[in-house]
Amino acid sequence: MYAIAIHGGAGAVPRATLSPEREQRYRAGLEAALEGGYAVLERGGSSLDAVTAAVRVLEDDPSFNAGRGAALTRDGAAELDAAVMDGRQQRAGAVASVRHVKNPVELARRVMEKSRHVLLVGGGAEEFALEEGFGLVPNLYFRTPERLSQLEHEQRGERVSDLVPPAHGTVGAVACDRDGNLAAATSTGGMTNKRPGRVGDSPIIGAGTYAKNGVCAVSATGHGEYFIRAVAAHHVCAAVEYRGLSLELAMRELLHDILGGLGGDGGLIGVDRDGRIVMDFSTEGMYRGARDSSGRSEISIYR
Amino acid sequence: MPHPRIRPLASLALAAAALLGGAPLAAAEHPIVIVIHGGAGVIERSHMTAEREAAYRAGLGAALDAGYAVLEGGGVALDAVAAAVRTLEDDPHFNAGRGAVLNHDGICELDAAIMDGSGPRAGAVAGVHHVKNPIDLARLVMDKSPHVLLAGQGAEEFALAQGVVLVPESYFITPERLRELEQEKRGAAERTPTAPLPLRPSPPKGMGTVGAVALDRAGHLAAATSTGGLTNKLYGRIGDTPIIGAGTYANESCAVSGTGQGEFFMRQVVAYDVCAMMQYQHLSLAKAVDTMIHDKLKRTGGEGGVIALDRDGNFAMDFNSAGMHRGVRDSRGRREIAMYRDAN
């Protein structure tokens, strides 16, 4: 069985505030990403290619907080983080705080495949991008009027600076391919009005992103600082591997007992060794989608 | 057979402790322990002069005693690990703070993390160039910001906002590290710079990273790690040290600090995985560390070591490299400093 799941962020998504047009846009964006990733699996591609493809689609879609349309920092710039992990040999690549890379998930993948490192940050990551032939884009490419007004909103003090997580942040994907290989990818602009230099859980292997063949692949979204302290994604895999918990139980424990206990919320998507998909969240909603070769196909936002 | 009188006595003591707020009994029950490392790598007698060896031992001893003094004075584990790591950062022999290894551009780029096992709370900084004691800035991130990890200029902005005085890049640079960089660059020129993985990073020469784990009288654990990373590293490369779960981790039952080839530690989430094996597979601390270092890490080609401590005061200092600078001191009278494989 092969399968892919994606998320486009978790948070408070009150139905009342989401206009039908916007909801339609989100659903269409999720659909496109899901189909993009699933098509890779269907034609026998790897889970690594599938999660990269799905996340790239979401990065290009200005509705989601990653790539174009990412949340803006305190100084009005987009600062992007991404990670990818291949469950086969637990190889991983990640970038943090890049400001000029159109598709951070592709740079993360390049870090994994072409450098001896796992995580590159800031100007150094962009140097590497240039050496690898990536065309850089101006920071303005990422900025949308909606994110700008969100930032102005926050800066007028309608919210307490960066103590509050954004309404919905981060995109991600997990997949299991025909060969049973697992992979995970996550990409984000982080929190609106965040302090420049702040790195959340997305590019942290073990926190926001993790994959291990024979166990599971996980991508997280939510209040990143809590996910880092809880080593969330790896915790889920450790609970499955060492305690024999189902992925569903492991994710529920992490989200509702551990993160809940710490006061953090968010969501997780995961796929286990058998290609079973689990999507769970402790927020009001999570933009999400799942499709597998046994016929499951869904896009949802609310509980 | 346990002595039949122990049980009622113990419950009396517990009742008394409950009345007194628990502190006196806790003080009597918990050993205090600090364990430190000053990096793992090619540490062999044949490469060491008597003077250098004495300098390393003196530096490790000073850090061990600085951390232990905090615990002995009734201080918390968090303050003890910070004190020990700060001492090692200030000592130019170790790859952290002053004397850190130089990156490809010839400057120091420093990473550090600290974690308080009760909470758990954590703070970390990555890629800072002008902060004398990165471990203190990591602590400020934990205590004074809503974040866990700040990188680069943003971290230094935060430092300034917190009243931290910045120092010039030249403060960190030592002649020895400059020589190392020259050597490494000559060697690197002969290798393909961007060969695909699995490529083993060059064997760790910098003997990278310093760290500490401690257990205080109240039974709380903490971990701290600080590093300059790899000699000749790519600008912007972040290793395992500031990554919570990879190079640094502490919770209520276990504290771990790692040193070695950071990329391998990150992929396997080494520090947290040691704790997870203990808690979920019910391995002893020593067994969990042994499995990680000599099985899991070695199988992927990763080189390095960890120091670890549990809430009962059991500790481990283990490595699969030639040697590891390390030391332990506890309230049972133990004080050891070692560098080589054979416990010396």
Contacts between the chains, C-beta under 8 A, distances in Angstrom:
chain1	res1	chain2	res2	distance
A	85	B	267	7.9
A	89	B	198	6.9
A	89	B	300	7.4
A	90	B	267	4.6
A	90	B	268	6.5
A	90	B	300	7.4
A	91	B	197	6.0
A	91	B	198	7.6
A	91	B	267	6.7
A	92	B	266	6.7
A	92	B	267	5.3
A	96	B	151	6.0
A	96	B	238	7.5
A	97	B	151	5.5
A	97	B	152	6.5
A	97	B	154	7.3
A	112	B	197	7.1
A	113	B	196	5.8
A	113	B	197	7.0
A	114	B	194	5.0
A	114	B	196	6.3
A	115	B	194	6.2
A	115	B	234	6.8
A	116	B	195	7.8
A	116	B	197	6.7
A	116	B	199	5.3
A	116	B	201	5.0
A	116	B	263	6.7
A	117	B	233	7.6
A	117	B	234	6.3
A	117	B	237	4.7
A	117	B	238	8.0
A	117	B	263	5.9
A	118	B	262	7.5
A	118	B	263	4.6
A	118	B	266	4.6
A	118	B	267	6.5
A	119	B	237	7.2
A	119	B	238	4.4
A	119	B	239	7.8
A	119	B	243	7.4
A	119	B	266	6.8
A	120	B	234	6.7
A	120	B	236	4.6
A	120	B	237	5.8
A	120	B	238	7.1
A	121	B	126	6.2
A	121	B	127	5.5
A	121	B	151	4.9
A	121	B	152	6.3
A	121	B	236	4.8
A	121	B	237	7.9
A	121	B	238	5.4
A	122	B	127	6.6
A	122	B	151	6.3
A	122	B	152	4.6
A	122	B	153	7.6
A	122	B	236	5.5
A	123	B	152	7.5
A	123	B	235	6.8
A	123	B	236	6.2
A	124	B	127	7.4
A	124	B	234	6.0
A	124	B	235	3.7
A	124	B	236	1.5
A	124	B	237	6.5
A	125	B	236	5.1
A	127	B	234	7.7
A	127	B	235	5.9
A	127	B	236	6.9
A	128	B	234	6.4
A	128	B	236	7.1
A	131	B	194	7.6
A	132	B	194	8.0
A	162	B	146	5.9
A	162	B	147	7.5
A	163	B	146	4.8
A	195	B	145	7.3
A	195	B	147	6.8
A	195	B	150	6.9
A	195	B	154	5.7
A	195	B	157	7.5
A	195	B	158	6.6
A	196	B	153	6.8
A	196	B	154	4.0
A	196	B	157	6.8
A	197	B	150	4.7
A	197	B	151	4.9
A	197	B	152	5.5
A	197	B	153	6.1
A	197	B	154	1.5
A	197	B	155	5.1
A	197	B	157	6.9
A	197	B	158	7.1
A	198	B	147	5.0
A	198	B	149	7.3
A	198	B	150	5.9
A	198	B	151	7.9
A	198	B	154	6.4
A	199	B	126	7.3
A	199	B	149	4.3
A	199	B	150	7.1
A	199	B	151	5.3
A	200	B	149	7.8
A	204	B	149	7.5
A	204	B	243	5.9
A	204	B	244	7.4
A	204	B	245	7.6
A	205	B	243	7.3
A	205	B	246	7.1
A	205	B	266	5.1
A	205	B	267	6.4
A	205	B	269	6.7
A	206	B	243	7.5
A	206	B	245	4.5
A	206	B	246	6.5
A	206	B	266	7.6
A	206	B	269	3.7
A	206	B	272	6.4
A	207	B	244	7.1
A	207	B	245	6.6
A	210	B	269	7.4
A	224	B	148	7.7
A	225	B	146	6.6
A	225	B	147	5.9
A	225	B	148	4.7
A	228	B	122	6.8
A	228	B	148	4.6
A	228	B	149	6.8
A	228	B	244	5.1
A	228	B	245	7.7
A	229	B	119	7.4
A	229	B	120	5.3
A	229	B	121	7.0
A	229	B	122	5.3
A	229	B	148	6.5
A	229	B	244	6.5
A	230	B	120	8.0
A	231	B	244	6.6
A	231	B	245	3.7
A	231	B	249	7.1
A	231	B	269	6.4
A	231	B	272	4.4
A	234	B	245	6.2
A	234	B	269	4.4
A	234	B	272	5.9
A	234	B	273	7.1
A	234	B	276	7.7
A	235	B	272	7.5
A	235	B	276	7.3
A	238	B	272	7.7
A	238	B	273	6.8
A	238	B	276	4.0
A	238	B	280	6.2
A	239	B	280	7.0
A	242	B	276	6.1
A	242	B	277	6.7
A	242	B	280	3.8
A	242	B	281	5.0
A	243	B	280	4.9
